[in-house]
């Protein structure tokens, strides 16, 4: 059985890599450069990022869906994020009531059948500068921006935002 899990894991990795390579919409690779002006990022951008963590037999698959609007003229930013966490693993049926209890607050949607918790919140709004954009980069056509996503200082990957 353990051997099957190893092969299944390898298959998932190969498929994920294949999807990454094939997902280029026009067959070209994006060239990323630093942002040099707020006007480059003016407008509304949408992005998503999914990551999975496993600890003590529990797996949490977290999906972030982010919409952000940058007004370059006013040098302001606003937006919202939807966080969807799906829980699974050994003992999840017993732990689910306690997990739900941790997230009991207004605006949190709990789906017992899929063991999913969904939270939608506004992003902090306010002024922005080039310096506050940090490590965000833009592609050669200006249609995508890339932002490294980290959790507790660990880079988990890049969030790719598409201009709307």
C-alpha positions as CSV (number, residue, x, y, z in Angstrom):
1,X,0.0,0.0,0.0
2,X,2.8,2.4,0.8
3,X,4.4,1.7,-2.6
4,X,1.1,2.7,-4.3
5,X,1.1,6.0,-2.3
6,X,4.6,6.8,-3.5
7,X,3.7,6.1,-7.1
8,X,0.5,8.1,-6.7
9,X,2.5,11.0,-5.3
10,X,4.9,10.9,-8.2
11,X,2.0,10.9,-10.6
12,X,0.6,14.0,-9.0
13,X,3.9,15.8,-9.2
14,X,4.4,14.8,-12.9
15,X,0.8,16.0,-13.7
16,X,1.3,19.2,-11.8
17,X,4.5,19.9,-13.6
18,X,2.9,19.1,-16.9
19,X,-0.1,21.4,-16.2
20,X,2.4,24.2,-15.4
21,X,4.3,23.7,-18.6
22,X,1.1,23.3,-20.8
23,X,-0.8,26.1,-19.2
24,X,1.0,28.9,-21.1
25,X,-1.8,30.4,-23.2
26,X,0.2,31.5,-26.2
27,X,3.3,29.3,-26.1
28,X,5.6,32.0,-24.9
29,X,7.2,32.4,-21.5
30,X,6.6,35.5,-19.5
31,X,9.6,37.8,-18.9
32,X,9.3,39.4,-15.5
33,X,10.7,42.9,-14.6
34,X,10.5,45.1,-11.6
35,X,7.8,47.7,-11.5
36,X,9.2,51.2,-12.2
37,X,6.0,53.3,-12.1
38,X,2.6,52.9,-10.4
39,X,0.9,53.5,-13.8
40,X,2.2,50.1,-14.8
41,X,-0.2,48.5,-12.2
42,X,-3.1,50.8,-12.5
43,X,-6.4,48.9,-12.7
44,X,-8.1,45.8,-11.3
45,X,-6.1,42.6,-10.9
46,X,-7.3,39.1,-10.0
47,X,-5.2,36.2,-8.8
48,X,-5.4,32.9,-6.9
49,X,-3.1,30.6,-5.1
50,X,-3.5,27.1,-3.6
51,X,-1.3,25.3,-1.2
52,X,-1.6,22.2,0.9
53,X,-0.3,21.6,4.4
54,X,-0.3,18.3,6.3
55,X,0.4,17.9,10.0
56,X,-0.4,15.2,12.5
57,X,-2.5,13.4,9.9
58,X,-4.7,16.4,9.0
59,X,-4.5,18.0,5.6
60,X,-5.6,21.5,4.9
61,X,-5.9,22.7,1.3
62,X,-6.1,26.5,1.3
63,X,-7.2,28.5,-1.8
64,X,-6.8,32.2,-1.9
65,X,-8.7,34.3,-4.4
66,X,-7.7,37.9,-4.5
67,X,-9.1,41.0,-6.3
68,X,-7.2,44.2,-5.9
69,X,-7.7,47.6,-7.5
70,X,-4.8,50.0,-7.8
71,X,-5.5,53.7,-8.6
72,X,-2.2,55.0,-9.8
73,X,-3.3,58.6,-10.0
74,X,-4.5,58.7,-6.4
75,X,-1.7,56.2,-5.3
76,X,-4.2,54.0,-3.4
77,X,-5.1,50.3,-3.3
78,X,-8.1,48.4,-2.2
79,X,-9.6,44.9,-2.7
80,X,-10.8,41.7,-1.1
81,X,-9.6,38.2,-0.5
82,X,-11.6,34.9,-0.2
83,X,-9.9,32.2,1.8
84,X,-11.3,28.7,1.3
85,X,-9.9,25.9,3.6
86,X,-10.8,22.3,3.0
87,X,-9.9,19.9,5.8
88,X,-9.3,16.1,5.4
89,X,-7.3,13.3,6.9
90,X,-7.4,10.7,9.6
91,X,-9.6,11.7,12.5
92,X,-11.1,14.7,10.7
93,X,-14.7,13.5,11.5
94,X,-13.9,13.7,15.2
95,X,-11.9,17.0,15.0
96,X,-14.3,18.8,12.7
97,X,-16.6,20.2,15.4
98,X,-13.6,21.8,17.2
99,X,-12.2,23.2,13.9
100,X,-15.6,24.8,13.2
101,X,-15.6,26.3,16.6
102,X,-12.3,28.1,16.0
103,X,-13.8,29.9,13.1
104,X,-17.2,30.8,14.6
105,X,-17.6,34.5,13.6
106,X,-19.7,36.6,11.4
107,X,-19.0,36.3,7.7
108,X,-17.5,32.8,7.9
109,X,-19.3,30.2,5.8
110,X,-19.0,26.5,7.0
111,X,-19.9,23.6,4.7
112,X,-20.1,20.5,6.8
113,X,-20.5,18.1,3.8
114,X,-17.2,19.1,2.3
115,X,-15.6,20.2,5.6
116,X,-14.8,23.6,4.1
117,X,-14.5,27.0,5.7
118,X,-14.8,30.1,3.6
119,X,-13.9,33.6,4.7
120,X,-14.2,36.7,2.6
121,X,-12.6,39.9,3.9
122,X,-11.5,43.3,2.5
123,X,-7.8,43.8,2.0
124,X,-6.3,46.8,3.8
125,X,-7.1,49.9,1.8
126,X,-4.9,52.9,1.7
127,X,-2.0,54.7,0.1
128,X,0.7,52.9,-1.9
129,X,4.2,53.7,-3.2
130,X,6.6,51.9,-5.4
131,X,8.5,50.9,-2.3
132,X,5.3,49.4,-0.7
133,X,4.9,47.1,-3.8
134,X,8.0,45.2,-2.6
135,X,8.9,42.3,-4.8
136,X,6.0,42.5,-7.2
137,X,7.0,42.1,-10.9
138,X,5.2,42.7,-14.2
139,X,5.3,40.7,-17.4
140,X,6.4,42.0,-20.8
141,X,2.9,42.8,-22.0
142,X,1.6,44.4,-18.8
143,X,-1.2,41.8,-18.5
144,X,0.2,40.0,-15.4
145,X,1.9,40.8,-12.1
146,X,3.7,38.3,-10.0
147,X,3.9,38.4,-6.2
148,X,5.8,35.9,-4.0
149,X,3.5,34.4,-1.4
150,X,5.0,33.6,2.0
151,X,3.7,32.2,5.2
152,X,5.7,32.8,8.4
153,X,8.7,33.9,6.2
154,X,8.6,30.7,4.1
155,X,8.0,31.4,0.3
156,X,5.3,29.1,-0.8
157,X,5.2,30.2,-4.4
158,X,4.1,33.1,-6.6
159,X,0.6,34.5,-7.0
160,X,0.0,35.5,-10.6
161,X,-2.5,38.3,-11.0
162,X,-4.2,38.9,-14.3
163,X,-5.3,42.4,-15.3
164,X,-9.1,42.6,-15.7
